[in-house]
């Protein structure tokens, strides 16, 4: 009952009521069954495949063969994993540096145009990922204006991939940070500066601390998908700078080594599991941060 | 005071730069949908329609060569593009309907469920959203290839398997959007309904469902958009079916013509119109709902990528 009451936001400050209409729990069962079949099912078979033995072209025998995982720990693949995680880390950091001031600007200084600015952040996010990446490719093209007149010729390099990551994931970071800045009580900052705190110190001690959950959620929200990115490295590096996701894809498309591809996938999930766990913890605890 | 003003200016300047960064590529792409083939390509061409020049002989299209509108016609007449777009619309519509229904059921039950049941289910939902799509894609590929061996009538790789895979993500997305609204609107009106003698089902039909409608519409539109734009999962589970992102992707990777820009621009305009409509619907519902603004809804709507 208590749980039912503290989620009904509009009741805050009123006397507690015993009433709480509930919907039957079986309403979750269609989606649960669906998840069990089409989400947990594929993941289970992925684990089975990663431990299977390739016995011929497109033929495998189930078993408990860990040799694929030994292959993953070979220096080439460790290097690709490290590169992917470092690149996703750099991408997230750049996204934070570019995005936090925007969220701050919208929450602190805008009044009339706040919703418009929010919409402007969102529109690119709602439009096709592929089209945006393609649009970036036109700009970065080595025969384009940027290369010609500004001498910035980064197409098919890791720099292009980094720009692509920031470009595509920026809105996803700005939103949760903006949401937590919106909930902030600015009079606290005012009080601090009135009492003699320098603006930057007031920002660090109050604003940054209070919005930290939003920043952490936002950072994970971009870091996790960046680590599994497939489209951006493919289009903007032209295969010169592959992420783990691309290597996984190759195992299923061209190499036809499904057990190895499965082992790579499982390894990627293990590498990300810590971040995913922190994200889920934040998201389920504080619905509004995750949502 | 002066300090505050300079800080504000600095932030505004930064914001302008970032908006330019976000919109410039899209604007350039739309502009180049009207770009002519290079002068060299035009000199060697003797037909009447410059958009009939083969893709490999168009010359440099990343600089401006002149204005033409013929790419829109040639994009719309391309034998591969339009059927792929139709397929994507069909799969997207089906995914939107099923995802929204699954999400609605789960949202209603979960919002007021016991914590010990809610948290595990919620974790599963969030897991479906954060597992890298490439992992889901290859896992689904294996699953869909194996399934017909054990389950009779299970469809082969094609539109059905794309749909099955996309609904996992769609149901989670729809659930979060609908639940945010459901939690935000409180239960006082429902209580009033019960007090006045309305039964469970009629309270749902007459009170809860109408008030949830904006979130349901938003969930359906967003799941449609995500399904329509999705590349990675369909690329592995499509069999021989072509969807619009799959066609677009191979065009982007292997031979770009402004016809692709033209279609992308049309798609972009459609998306923006859909967003605007969704925004108006949500906004109207919010003003009508009066004080119980669903603060969580914008955030929930925005979360996933």
Interface residues (C-beta under 8 A of the other chain):
Chain A: X3 X4 X7 X8 X9 X10 X11 X17 X19 X20 X21 X22 X23 X24 X25 X26 X27 X28 X30 X31 X32 X34 X35 X38 X39 X41 X42 X43 X45 X46 X49 X98 X99 X101 X102 X104 X105 X106 X108 X109 X117 X118 X119 X120 X121 X122 X123 X124 X125 X126 X127 X128 X129 X130 X131 X132 X133 X134 X135 X136 X137 X138 X139 X141 X143 X144 X145 X148 X167 X168 X169 X170 X171 X172 X175 X176 X179 X199 X221 X224 X225 X227 X228 X230 X231 X234 X235 X245 X248 X249 X251 X252 X258 X261 X262 X265 X268 X269 X272 X276 X279 X280 X283 X284 X287 X288 X290 X291
Chain B: X3 X7 X8 X11 X12 X14 X15 X18 X19 X21 X22 X23 X24 X25 X26 X28 X29 X32 X60 X62 X63 X101 X102 X103 X105 X106 X108 X109 X110 X111 X112 X113 X114 X115 X117 X118 X119 X121 X122 X123 X124 X125 X126 X127 X128 X130 X131 X132 X133 X134 X135 X136 X137 X138 X139 X140 X141 X142 X143 X146 X164 X165 X167 X168 X171 X175 X176 X179 X180 X183 X184 X185 X186 X187 X188 X190 X191 X194 X203 X222 X225 X229 X231 X232 X236 X245 X248 X249 X252 X253 X256 X260 X264 X267 X268 X271 X272 X275 X279 X291 X292 X295 X296 X298 X299 X300 X302 X303 X305
